Amino acid sequence: MNCQANSAAWVRASVALLPVIAALLLGQWATYPNIASWYAALVKPSFNPPNWIFAPVWSILYVLMAYAVWRILKVDDRPAERRIALTLFFLQLTLNALWSWLFFGLNNPLAGLLNILPQFLLILATIDRFRRLDLIAALCLVPLAAWVAFASLLNFEIWRLNG
């Protein structure tokens, strides 16, 4: 592998990994201080998973997101479509990190709900755009869509029960 190709591979890996890691860390910064205090005191629906399940699920989802973006960054022949797909991805990733600050940081399930619904729609749009460029990248985001759909229902029920 020549130096230019090696450099491009590092740039792709950095663009795929660093924003995803940043979103994960920013989200955790708002979440963890509020779990034992505020979140523990909320009334939750019967289908609320145990707290320990969230970290491994989100870890897997973040790995899949980074891998999907890495695959899209390798698509060289359709730059305009790739730009749209990546814009949608990074918008949903931004909403993903922001949700933790709205729900946990502000202790506000309604604010979380107002974020998570457009976030879910952006994930679906991202899957559609990724599919046009790389089917495997799109499939990597399907578990994210499923989890955020579930999280939307959970967020709604927490808001309803504690409103």
N, C-alpha and C positions, 0 to 999 in steps of 0.2 A: 504494500500500500504506500503510495507516495505521500509526501508531507501535506500537500493541499487536501487530498482525500481524507487523511487522518485528522486534519484540522476541522474539516467540514463535519466529520463524524462526532467530534467533541462538541461542536457548536450545536448540532442536532440533539445530542444527549443532554446538553445543558438546558436548551430551550424546552425540552420535554420534561426534565426532572425538576429544575429549580422552581418554576412557578407552582408545580404540584406540591413540592415540599413546603414552599412558603404558605400555600393555602392550608395545608395540614397543620403547620405550626401556628399560624394565626388563629385558626379555628380552635385548636387546643388551648391556646392562651386565654380565650374567652370561656371555654367550656369547663375545664378542670376545676377552677376555683369555685364554680357554682354548682357542682354536682352534689357534694355532701351537704351544702347549706340550702340553697334555694330549690334545686331540682328534686332532692329527696323529699321535700315537704309537699310537693304537688300531688294532687289526685291524678292517677294515671289509669288508662283503660286496661281491661283484663289482658289484652294482647300486647301490652308493653313488654319488650324483651328485657332480660336482666342487664344491668349496666355493663357487665364484663363483655357482652357480645359486641358492643359498638366499636371498640378499638380494633379488634381483628377484622371485622367487616370493613371498616373504613380503610384500614391498611391495605387490604386486598383491592378495594375499589381505587385507591390512589395509585397503586402499582399498575393496575389495568389502564387507568387514565394516562399515566406517563407513557406506557408502552403504545397506546393508541396514538398519542400525539407524535411520538417518535416515528411510527410507521407513516403517518400523514406527512411529516417533514421530509421523508424520503421520496415522496411523489414529486418528481421534477417537471413532468410534462404538462401540467395544468395549474400554473401559478395563481390565476384568478380564482379558480374553484377552491384551491388549497387555502388561499387567504380568507375566503368567506368561511370555510370550515373551521379554520383556526380561530377566527374572530368569534364565532359562535362558541367554540370550546372555551376560550379564555373568558368570555362573558359568563358562561355558566359556572366556571371555576371561581370567578370573582363573587358571584352570588352565593356559591357554596361556602366560601370563607366568611362572607358577610352574615350568612344565616346564624352562625354560632354567636356572633356579636349581638344580633338582634334578639334571638331566643334566649341564650344564656347570659350574655353580657348585659343586656338591658332587662333581663328577667321578664321578657315580653313574648308570650306565645303568639299573640296576634301579629306582631311585627314579623316573627318567624314565618307565620303562615302567609303573610303578604309577600314574602321573599320566595318561599319554596315553590309556590305555584308557577310563577314565571321561570324559576330555575328549572323546574321539571319540563316545561315547554321548550326551553333552550336546549336541554339535554336531548329531547326528541329531535329537534331541528339539527343538532350536531350529529346525531346518529345518522340522520338522513343524508347530510352533506358528507360525512365520512364514508358512508356506504358507496357513494358515487366515485370515491377515490380509492378506497381500500376496504374490502368487506371485513377482513379480520379486525381492522381498527374500529369499524362500526360495531362489530359483535362484542368487542371489549367494553363498550359503553352500555350494553344492554343490562348487565347486572346493576350498574349505577342507576339506570332509569327505573329498574324494578325496586331498588332500595329507596330511592327518593320518592317513588309513588307510595310505598309503604310509610316512609317518614312523613309524607304529606298527610296521610290519614291519621297517623299518630299525633302529629302536630295539631291537627284540627281537633282531635278528641281531647288533647290536653288543654287546648284553649277553651273548648266547650265545657269541660268539667271544672275548670278553674276560673272561667271568665268572670 
